[in-house]
């Protein structure tokens, strides 16, 4: 009789403990040299500094022996100056994905650098009308992107492909001020590796 009571007590304890599995965690680890930004389920977008991490508590139903495994899918938007999510199905870069969170578990997301970037800081009193990013390879050139309207006192950046020993290329950037002045940056030495950034600072004329 004592054995049955002990067994029943143990089972009740396990059921109580099992019912305590509620909620999970999603932890972002920024392993790039630049900030990354993260939002969960279209909530506020928060910045994660280089080398830092940020933890998010995710609500789930309570998991127990009776309910079985409890899990929830969340929408995650994450991007960085030298990081992009890669979609294996679509075979391309994206900023959004879905993540499955299980009750009582932690999902770690490691943001390893997989891009380079070009950033422009406008310290002049006039706005930048636009900036064109050009890639040069084997006497061939093409416009990678156009960044429009960079106001005075602000900045803008754009992720680009990085070069490798077997796939080398360089970048030039044309900056057009609102007064019609054109500025050129970059050249054959502007070869960006993974997690590198070409920083252009437009200062006032002396």
C-alpha positions, 0 to 999 in steps of 0.5 A: 500500500505504501509503494502504491502511495509513493508511486502515486505521489511521484506521478502527481509530482511529475504531472505538476512539474510537467505542467510548468513548461510554458513559454520559450526563448529566442536568442539572437547572437550578432557575430558580425562587425556591425549592428543587426536589427530584429523584430518579432511578429511585426513588433518593434525593431530592436538593434543588437550591437556587434558581438552582443546578444538579445533574448526574446520571451515567446508566449506559448500554451502550457505543456504537460504530459497530457497535452504533449509537445507545445510549439508556436511559429513566430515571424522573425525579421532580421537584417544587418549591414553585413548580414542577410537571411538566406532562403534555401528554398527560394535560393536568395536573400531575404529579411524575414523567416518563420521560426518554431519555438517549443515550450520550455526550450531556447532557440539560438539564432547566430547571425554570422556575416555573409555580406559586405556593405557600402555606407554613406554619411552625409555631414553636409548642410545639403541633401544627397539627391542619390548615390549609385553603386557600381561593380567592376569586374573584368572590364565589365561594369553594372549598377548594383543599386541606387540609394535615393535622397540622403538628407543632411545629417543622416546616413544610408547603407546598402548590402553588396556581394563580397569578393573572394580570391576566385571571384574578385571585383571592386566598387565605385560610388557616384554621389550626386548632391542636390546642387548638381555637384557629383562626387566619386569614390572607390576604385580598383582598391575598393575590394570588399571581403566578407563582413567589410564595409566601404564607409564614405563620409561626405564632409563640408567643403573646406 
